[in-house]
């Protein structure tokens, strides 16, 4: 059976995430390619529909995606996995393009086309979409290829993907440095709403003279989450949603951070201290999660930290 529908994941597949919204290199060209190869494209993502459409419209205005990207059909779903029967009742008619294996519905692994994760530091030379394009061609060709003699020369049934240029293209694309600068400004604006080390120390009831140093130590040892900012001065800011009403860190916070940082996408130092910039962890904590019924982990960090820890372990630990 020839697959005619392609279900697209968003975060880590087409863009960085719903917070920084950095388009993957070659996104515009890739979307045009798959539009020509499939009868229908749909969005199958944990990002809420209204948020997806805002992001897609922005990408269209910047020239990073075709303008029709914002009008794609959106699959409404719930649960822990992406069941392709919500896309096409007859299994085999739809393929799922996704970077994250745990979202693949049991028994539908053969319909999953894996794309490498697009993650920090978001290299401008990333070729994940070109890899995905080749894999899609191979998957569709394999599905529709008639029986052949082993001696017969094979010819491609679908057009091979054209190498995606990293600069230029049919439309004027937003330069990668400009995109990164915009993302940095968004991060600075977000961090400005959060707490300084001194404010955290006051909430914890630490002495004024040594409190900020103690907060820095708690951050480095993975007991608190701080994000690095360079402006107006180099410092760390601490997201407010990790603290309860009394200024104390959420239960299981250290375990959650340890779980996140055990994954290769979150950097840590060889000596075990957690000198990350903190933004990779923040992106995960602020992104809607299927195992939390679409809520962002940060929304539940204080009220239901056990569920957040369970979701983190399910996603990042091999044994769940």
Buried (B, 14 or more C-beta within 10 A) or exposed (E): EEBBBBBBBBBBBBBBBBBBBBBBBBBBBBBBBBBEBBEBBBBBBBBEEEBBBBBBBBBBEBBBBBEEBBEBEBBEBEEBBBBBEBBBEEBBBBBBBBBBEBBBBEEBEEBBBBBBBBBBEBEBEBBBBBBBBEBBBBBBBEBEEEEEEEEEEEEEBBEEBEEBEBEEBEBEBBEBEEBBEBBBEEBBEBBEEBBBBEBBBBBBEBEEEEBBEBBBEBBBEBBBBBBBBEEEEEBBBBBBBBBBEEBBBBBBBBBBBBBBBEBEBBEBEEEEEBEBBBBBBBBBBBBBBBBBEBBBBBBBBBEBBEBBBBBBBBBBEEEE
